[in-house]
């Protein structure tokens, strides 16, 4: 729970250290609030306090910013609360990187006696974190499926997040990026967006795209990441669709390795004709990655996938599909459908870090091209969210230290 300096200290407490952060105060109103008098979070048992260097904005953050218009995000942010009127303001944000400042009680050397010293998390280390907090006790957590834990809570959605100068996370969720604060291998602008990159890695890995034709629906940041990942993982032909800002997004997609970029702003006819022209050996593409959350894209996905193909769903629609022909779209075609939520804990992290450190794939430069060049301060949040909402930028990064 957020505490401001106006709340009295108990006699035994030391003077509060204050920080600035972005808070969602009212789900019924759009926007966020900048606070400069919020107490730094105290590090608890088994936790780590991190000074935030950079923090990135994702689609969920945009939905939270525009919560008055999104019933889905309002319900999600109240999921663990007893009633609709019990919302408590939280710090938003879940994509970040930073420097470890403090290790809490309960994390001792004895617990990691057999771990290589270069993998231990210590004060001064450069890190990020998996911000999906699993319960560790349900059957999914116990069978290697923590990422879909039935009790999962997300920092920045259900609990205080990282649009702040300091954030606290469980030790087991911390991901080491560089010992002793070394940011040379993964610059902070890239370190801040690894959460999002992991979503794309998880999606493309689940699709097993090697030797297959792939249609990626939506050229947002995750769709564009999926283009260069599909190319790196050996897809034979890559189709990409988009309905907005197509000139800039398609230029990036061409650079990233897309074979066909298709403007669907006026309908999907061009998409259907292109797949009919090139996928002559079957009645569609091998794999569809739905990355947009657009209702027309959901319909397209099941029309263009071949019999026996795979549809992987990452994009989240703002409202339910009004009508879906499951018999013709899935059953009679023998289609496999899979939903993707977050990253596998923690195998996706190991994969993405290996990929990003590979000079041969040049992924750091590709990810940099998705980001706005300007580094925003938290006080510039209104400009930042307006820039994202009007499509001037695809993705951007805050620096909480910037004044």
Protein Blocks (a to p, Z undefined) as FASTA:
>chain_A
ZZdfklccdfklccdddddddddfblkbgcddddfkbccddddehiacdddfbdcddfkl
mmmmmmmmmmklmmmmmmmpcbfklcccddedjbdcdddfbdcehiafklmmmgcfklpc
cehiacdddfbdcehlamklmnopamlcfkbccehklmccfbdfbdcddfklpccfbggh
iaklmgfklmmmmmmmmmmmmmmmmnopghpacddehjafklmmmmmmmmmnopabdcdd
dfehklmmmmmmmmnopabdcdfknojklmmmmmmmmmmmbgbdfbdcdfkopaklmmmm
mmmpcehiacddfbdcfbdcfbdcfklmmmmnopacdddehjadfklmmmmmmmmmpmkl
ommmmmmmmpcfbdcdfklmmmmmmmmmnopafbdcddfkbZZ
